Amino acid sequence: MATKTDSLSWRNIDPATLPTGLSALYEEYKTAQRIAAQARDAFESAFTEMAAVPTSQTMLFGYRFGKLSIAISDEPRKAKSTAPAALDFASLLKR
């Protein structure tokens, strides 16, 4: 059964407070994520260059459901919002 994520209470956790085993797995995940981000950036830059998109426009990429989607926008990309302060792992478990 699907759950609507907008009704959940999400909490940020400080990764430095994770137990050793979880910390190592989290670092492995973050390393893979950085490698994937570099590959995505290289792909998107090469694609945008080959498509010769004018500098006044932005090429946007979507990857939902394993499909490649592309849109061209006259709007500049929006800056990412900042996240709230993170909890330590022990505080999360106290609830």
RADA-V165919 format. One record per residue. RES is the residue in three letters. SS is DSSP state (~ for helix, > for strand, _ for the rest). PSI is psi in radians with two decimals (NA if undefined). D_CENTER is the distance of its C-alpha to the mean C-alpha in Angstrom with 1 decimal. Layout:
res: {RES;RES}
ss: {SS;SS}
psi: {PSI;PSI}
d_center: {D_CENTER;D_CENTER}
This chain:
res: {MET;ALA;THR;LYS;THR;ASP;SER;LEU;SER;TRP;ARG;ASN;ILE;ASP;PRO;ALA;THR;LEU;PRO;THR;GLY;LEU;SER;ALA;LEU;TYR;GLU;GLU;TYR;LYS;THR;ALA;GLN;ARG;ILE;ALA;ALA;GLN;ALA;ARG;ASP;ALA;PHE;GLU;SER;ALA;PHE;THR;GLU;MET;ALA;ALA;VAL;PRO;THR;SER;GLN;THR;MET;LEU;PHE;GLY;TYR;ARG;PHE;GLY;LYS;LEU;SER;ILE;ALA;ILE;SER;ASP;GLU;PRO;ARG;LYS;ALA;LYS;SER;THR;ALA;PRO;ALA;ALA;LEU;ASP;PHE;ALA;SER;LEU;LEU;LYS;ARG}
ss: {_;_;_;_;~;~;~;_;_;_;_;_;>;_;~;~;~;_;_;~;~;~;~;~;~;~;~;~;~;~;~;~;~;~;~;~;~;~;~;~;~;~;~;~;~;~;~;~;~;~;~;_;_;_;_;_;_;>;>;>;>;>;_;~;~;~;_;_;>;>;>;>;>;_;_;_;_;_;_;_;_;_;_;_;_;_;>;_;~;~;~;~;~;~;_}
psi: {2.31;2.55;2.38;2.10;-0.35;-0.25;0.01;2.72;1.62;2.47;2.36;2.38;2.39;1.96;-0.43;-0.27;0.04;2.57;2.73;-0.86;-0.79;-0.66;-0.77;-0.75;-0.68;-0.74;-0.66;-0.77;-0.80;-0.62;-0.80;-0.66;-0.71;-0.72;-0.76;-0.68;-0.69;-0.72;-0.72;-0.79;-0.74;-0.77;-0.85;-0.67;-0.80;-0.72;-0.80;-0.71;-0.79;-0.55;-0.17;0.85;2.26;2.64;-0.30;-0.15;2.82;2.29;2.21;2.51;2.47;2.57;0.34;2.48;0.49;0.18;2.60;2.12;2.51;2.47;2.65;2.26;2.57;-0.10;2.49;2.75;2.48;2.55;2.58;2.54;2.76;2.58;2.65;2.92;2.54;2.61;2.79;2.75;-0.74;-0.68;-0.64;-0.71;-0.37;-0.67;NA}
d_center: {24.6;21.5;20.4;19.2;16.1;17.2;20.3;18.8;18.9;15.6;16.1;14.2;15.8;16.8;16.2;19.4;21.4;20.5;23.6;24.0;23.3;20.1;19.1;19.8;17.8;14.7;15.3;15.8;12.5;10.7;13.1;12.3;8.5;9.9;12.5;10.5;8.6;12.2;13.6;11.5;12.5;16.0;16.3;15.2;17.5;20.3;20.1;20.2;23.1;25.0;24.7;26.2;24.3;26.1;24.5;25.1;22.6;18.9;17.8;14.7;13.2;12.2;11.8;12.6;15.3;15.4;16.9;16.4;16.9;17.7;18.9;20.6;20.6;23.2;20.8;18.8;15.0;14.3;13.1;10.2;12.0;12.7;12.4;15.8;17.5;16.8;19.5;21.2;21.3;25.0;24.7;22.3;24.9;27.7;26.7}
